[in-house]
Amino acid sequence: MNNIFQELANLDRLIHEPARLAVLTALASCQKTDFLFLQRLTGLSAGNLSVHLSKLEDAGLVKSEKKIVAKRTQTHVNITEEGRDSIARYWEKIETLRNDAENWKLDE
């Protein structure tokens, strides 16, 4: 059996980072959202959210689309299939590790 504590330490850091985890979890619950809604939902500053979205987009986990509406830029963000699969696997792994940790006993 793998050491659960090593597995926890080796979780995918791209997803495990709290802000990106919040973004991916929120996006997995909806088809598409706009940048401002996602910013309010996560509590991140515009710059911070933008940086995290760029990292997720570079990894192919999210896609963003910018449009000009009434002379203002609107950004819509959606999760890709790869992103949806990644966040689902992440939460499954966390649940498995949580269960393993509850049953963990120190080998004597």
Buried (B, 14 or more C-beta within 10 A) or exposed (E): EEEBEEBBEEBBEBBEBEBBBBBBBBBBEEEEBEBEEBBEBBEBEEEEBBBBBEBBBEBEBBBBEEEEEEEEEEBBBBBBEEBBEBBEEBBEBBEEBEEBEEEEEEEE
